[in-house]
Amino acid sequence: MIRRDFLKATSLLTVGAVGALAGCAPKAKSESAESGAQAPDSNVHKALGLQIYTLGPELYVGDLSANFKRIKDMGIDNLELAGYNPADSKIGGVDMMEFKQKAEDAGLKIVSSHVNPPQLFAGVAGKENKGSDGIFSASMKDAIMESWKKIAEDHAKLGVQYVVEPMMPILGSEEAVKSFCEILNSAGDIVKAAGMQFGYHNHNMEFARVVPGGKQAVLGTIFDRREGTQIYDLFLANTDPEKVCFEMDVYWTVMGQNDPVEYLQKAKDRIKMLHIKDRMVLGQSGMMNFENIFNQFYANGLQYFYIEIEDINSGKQFERLQASVDYLNKAPFVK
């Protein structure tokens, strides 16, 4: 499943509603130093992370080693992977151990990895059968867990600390959500046994609401009367803290009409990492209160966050990444 298609299919938000939640309508700005970013203080080194999905195909254009060095020279230390394929143990078409070596040679540490087992989006819980009840059969669970065993084995070799499920299938009822939570708990068992932590990363659709016996999750605005329970809250309640942690994408949380700081406070023992994201370049839109987010991040004693920027086929992702790094280096609230 292509992520952008899934997001388009499930999101019912409007820009106006998000602006109301954030307290500020988005502003159009250029993607260069116009964002207000200034040259970083060369005497201060901040521990920045990158979700490599950000760079899309640009990461693999030309020499991969040179591109890793370019990332490191920006001031980034930590990587979160995307693009791992359990069928051939490659990352973006590159042998995973070769990928690891090239990253490490550049001084980069691979901390985390986003992985979707292929079987998760097939069958009754998949997009192609939206009218199904979304309940995972025993055979589906078995197939998904076999995939997770291979994923865990490979990622133990990569030496990562976290393996993260980056999105959910379509879930239309409270029962379907709880069925998926069983999948998450079982995956957590496998990943934990291999010496790593298993996590879940949200988009906006996790803040849709479901009811028992429902047919479709409803993602409204803050002005709507909404029944049921948010899927994210059901995830927190029905996954085992010893098996499943959470990586909060702060931008998608706001797009889901929720406050990331509130979740960092009430689920501080569950949320272990963040995706730091804006509409595009960090700090340009006026939609994200990064200062409050980072203050709570550090108050919780957290270590890892990853820059992520969408529109990965723009041909301008390295430029956008540099502007985002400059913004974080300038920001006094980022350590």
Order of alpha helices (4+ residues) and beta strands (2+ residues): alpha-alpha-beta-alpha-beta-beta-beta-beta-alpha-beta-alpha-beta-alpha-beta-beta-beta-alpha-beta-alpha-alpha-beta-alpha-beta-alpha
